[in-house]
Amino acid sequence: MKSKIVVIDDEIKLLKVIKRALEIDGYEVYDFSNPFEGLDFIKTRESDLVISDIRMSGMTGLDILSNIRDLYPEKPVILMTAYSSVDTAITAVKLGASDYLLKPFELSDLKESVSKILDKKSENEAKSSNIPTIIGNSAEILKIQEIIDNISDTDSTILITGESGTGKELIAKCIHQKSPRASHAFVPVNCSAIPESLFESEMFGHKKGSFTGAIMDKKGLFKEAEGGTLFLDEIGDLPLATQAKLLRVLQDGTYRPVGASGQNKSNVRILCATNKNLAEEVKKGNFREDLLYRINVVEIELPPLRKRNGDIKLLAEYFISYYSKKHNRKIKSATPDFFELLSNYKWPGNIRQLENSIERAVIMRKSEILDSSDLRLPTSIEESSSLTIPDTGLPLAETIDKVEISIINQALKSTGGNYSKAASLLGITRQNLNYKLHKYNIRKEDQ
């Protein structure tokens, strides 16, 4: 896609020369000799860069720059002037001008400035877009985001703990993308999937002929992550013998490929994750205490989804939007009872289970609004595995509706038909109860 550039200068001849030169280089250029018209265009249309003269009739380039900074703080602006002034240059810098060119200038100088600025803009946008999205505004998540901001620019070893499905790898990716190592590789490793006999070869590499089957040199995962981040997931599953080999690398920063005569220097940052309580594993003799101290410089503990209930709707809305686009569905939102059901569920599989449930609902739904009948949520893992579906079928929507109607009727009966008390008993709002009463055509006289 062509970069869009706005050029503003009341010197029409120069304006046309700049426009033509930039168009030859493949840019899409919009030129304005009237600064007011140029600013109106910038306010209402998309653009990647603004080039403006400073001295113009009715409005200066500094005025334009100031307006742009109020509206689009990150939009790059190049200012041009035939009048060299220290005060003007200082003002331009303070307002955030990306470059400052004195007339007359060579077109090659302008083109070089434009190219550098747009390349940097693209690089920043790419880096920003690669940072994983951490959804949530609960106190726990805000604290985790604060920790990430504090430790991302360091090389400290981080231990990320939490139940399966809470997003440990997402946090690791976020730390990597916010770090100075972001331009290098992020290499995730599932420690539980590496056979003990192949640990050294997989992690450190090997030389050709070092063992049967080593028909060529192999680059290990430490080398693959050189300059970047190595993410050791499920580190609590490592056997004690392999823990000792990993500890050696963490202690002195060197490792020896299998069959090699010399040591390799390691330049990677180590991030670890586990769903186990490593302190308890140390007591049981399953995990080395000295390794735990090495990897646990800073611990980030992720709460289970059931303890961050206020984030469930935000996460659900994000997944609805994401999977609607991915699967070509035109789903706009969901009904209150849909979100109510999500909020009341305990989510033993955490965010991963929520995401899978939303994706399924989006795929199966043909209309624009999701409702509770689109969700398939077992009461427990045991119930979901033991449930037998009869040959005649078990319609999910009807089953959920019947269960919900029965529970609402019980609440109304036990509260003598008091809607407010029934809503409180059910843990929902009075407004939501009214919605369900209307949906199922439930009346007081039916109790």
Summary of the structure (lengths in Angstrom):
residues: 447
radius of gyration: 30.2
end to end distance: 64.1
largest distance: 87.6
contacts: 1307
relative contact order: 0.07
helix: 52%
strand: 13%
